[in-house]
Amino acid sequence: MSRTLACALLPMLAAAPLAAEDLPPERRNFVSCPIVRDTASVPCWLAEYDGELYFLTLQTDVSAPVTPPWLGHRVLVEGVVAAERPRVCGGVVLEPVVLSVLPELDASCNTLLPAEERYNLKFEPPRPPGPSGGRLAFAGAAPPPPAEPARAFTLRYDFDGLIVFRHAGELTAILDAAKARGARRVSIAGHRGSVLLGNGTTLVEQPGIARRRAEQVADLLRGAGLTDVEYVVRWDDEAGAADGDDAALRRVTVELDP
């Protein structure tokens, strides 16, 4: 789907109803250029904010829970300082952390740091090498099903994002639960969010993203063979109010036989 309007400019920045000092002291929400540090095993990704260096993630498989950012683009970082964790690759660890690559090109985001022996990392790949074993949206293995299949599910999204590889297991779980329960109705609701940044402004997702999320999930489930159910697809295009812990606002909820 076209993102011409979304890519034309950064999403609107507006005065925030809360000030930066209202954020919990351990919370870090900021936009910055990502930095790649080379190591003997696998590159790691960092970002600098307010004079401090933060560890974001390793360069891993695209199905990993945290998808690495890209050089040439700024990244929205939403995380919590893990004070008990030692630094990784020289950066303060954020855990949990959510990364959202912003679509606009930024040529200044091109910093590569050389490998240093003190930053060598042990790394176990998340899956064996080779191509993915199935269709992209349903390629990941779902966890073993519970004794009673779940009725409600929540998908979380990157800022302005749609379905990516890490959603594979969740979509598979929804599909399996609907079949196991013999569901007759699938209710899907899309939501749009905003993010309170540390500088006291709010970054708002593009209009229409809630609808696109909800309709995409319905289309993927239909395409995977879940066709003998009634779909109730709705969305709330009013952006959820930012309060600092904002990644949860960007979501789709799915209920079976509500």
Phi, psi and omega in degrees: 000146184291138175239033184303313181294320182294327184273351183293319182217163169297148175306153188303132172260127182228161178299134184272144176290339176250151178267163181303325181290349177281346177291144173303146186299335181272353182278136175231110173238115182203163174248131184205165171283132174287155180234135176258126171250124178286150172219175180288343183249297185212139179297152174239155183250135182229168172209146179255136178211128174053042175081004180239150178257132183239138174278131181257304182187174173265162174280098187237185178299149184294345179272001180296154182302325177246115181277129181299152176284189181233144166291152182086000178219146171283162182229137172274122181250127175233110185205175179235130180296125176267087190298333183278348183272139173290159178299148176239127182056025180089359184248149174296135183278134172253125182207116000285166177219142175237128181244133178230115178287128177277141192288336186289137176292140176220102185296342180284348180272074187220025186279125175239124179258139182289160177292142173229140185303325182292345181253014177295139187239147167276137185217127173248122181298145183291339176206163180299157178294160179122172183290158176297149188267023180180191179296145192304314186287341183235028187282335185277153179277131177281154176294162179305138183292143176289171179301319177245115182303140181295156177253338186231141183220152175228127175258131179256152189230153166293162178299127183060018188262163174242197182297136174230182187302325185292347178279356187302312181297322181292318179295321178297320179297320178297313180300313181295319181294320179298320179289318182294324181276348188063042185302142177255339181220139175238117180258124184236127181233126179260147181226151181244145185235179174218164184227126173276118181270162181294342178271007174088009175252166180243130176262122187251134178294157183294145175300146177089351185291328179297317179295316181299321179296310183297315182292326179295316179299316178299317180297320180293319179294319176298315182296336178274003175107001179273081188246345184265038177229163173269128177261130172244106187247124180218171181203157176240108185275359174283123182295132177299145183289128181284139175224010179111319177258078200251351182299330181291344179289333183270097189205163166233131175255141179234127177236138179260127182049055181293000000 
